[in-house]
Amino acid sequence: MTNAGSPGRIAVLGASADRSKFGNKCVRAYLHAGWEVVPVNPRGGEIEGLEVATSLGVIEGELDRVSVYLPPKVSLAAIPEIAAAGAETFFNPGSANEEVLAAAEAAGVDARPECSIVAIGLSPGQFP
């Protein structure tokens, strides 16, 4: 469920506290664009001042998007959890390959093999 005035709610799989990594740039880009952001990393903790969910399965409420910044083998293993989220999913460069995309399609995932930051009209380079 999105907040009033928010463009949507996104979970970032592979979110990172390291500001040089794309999993962090995505968190910052979507925050900048006004989205409600849920960083997801099995280590938990805090990223960019946000509490980190340890998996998609622990997130309460609806998601509009899932952005995946995981290696293909890890992305493949996460397909059932991603499918259960029922959200539009971006498999960012490096997180997808033919096997991942085929598995996502077979699981009914609305999968896009493209950069989720660019999809909202921003560039990863804007978030050094």
N, C-alpha and C positions, 0 to 999 in steps of 0.2 A: 504494500500500500504506500503510495507516495504522499509526501507532505503537501499541503496546499502551497502552490507557487513553485514547487519543485518540478523540474522536467521529468524526473523519474528516480528510480532506485536501482543501483547497480552493485553487484558483488564482484570484487576483483580477486580471482583465484591466482595465487602466486604473488600476492601483494608483498612488497618488501619495504623495510625501513631504510634501505640504501637508496638515497635520492638519485644515484646514477643509473639505477635499474628501471626498466620500463614498467615493472609492476608497481613502482612508486610513482613514476610520472603519470600513469593512468589514474591513480588515486587523486593526485593533485589536479590533473586536468578536469576530471569530472566534478571535483569540489569547486573548482574555478567556474565551471559551467552551471553550478547551482544544483547538481544532483545530490541525492542522499547516497553516500558511499559506504559500503560494508567491505573492508579489507578482509581477505581470507588467507590464512597461513596456519599450518598445523602447530607452529610454535606459539601462537597466540600473542599476547602483549598489546602494544599500541603502535600505530603507524599514523603519522601526521595528525596526532591528537585524537585518533579514532580507535575505539576498542576493536581488536582483531578477532573475528570468528575463527575457530579452529577447523571448521569444515562448512560446506554449504548446508548440510543437514541440520545444523544448529541455529540457522538464521530463521527467526520468526517473521511472518508476514510475507507478502508478495515481493517478487523482484521483477523489474522490467527488463533488465539485462544482466548477463554474466560475461565478464571479460576474462579470458584465459591467458595467463602468462606462465605456462608450465611446459616442460619438455614433452614431446609427443607421447612417449611411453607413459608418463604420468597423466597427461591429458586423456589418453585412451582409458586408463583405469578410472578416471573421474567421470566418464560418460554417464553411468547410471545416476550419479548424484546430480550432474548437470541436467539430465533429462527430467529428473524429479522436480527441479526448480521451475520448469515450465516457462523459462524466459528466453528472449532472443539472446543468442550466444555468439560472441566474437572470439574466434580462434586467431589470435594475433600472430604475426610473423614469428616463426620459431616454435609455435605451440601446435601447429597442425601439419599434417601430411595426408596423403590419400587415405591411409588406413583410419586415421582419426576422423576425417570428414565422412567416410563411409559408415563408420560405427555411429557417429552422431546422427546421420540421416536415418539409419536403421532404427535408432532409438527415438526418433521423432523430434530431435533437437532442431530448432530453428537456427542453423549454424551459418555463420558468415566468416569466411577465411580472409579477414582484412583487419586493419588497425582500428581498434575501437576509439582511439583518440582522434584520428582523422575523421571518423564517422560523425563526430560532433563539431566538426569544423575547426579543430585545433591541430597543432603540430607538436609531436613529442619534444622538438627543439625549443619550444616555448617554456619548457620546464626543466632547466638545467640542474 
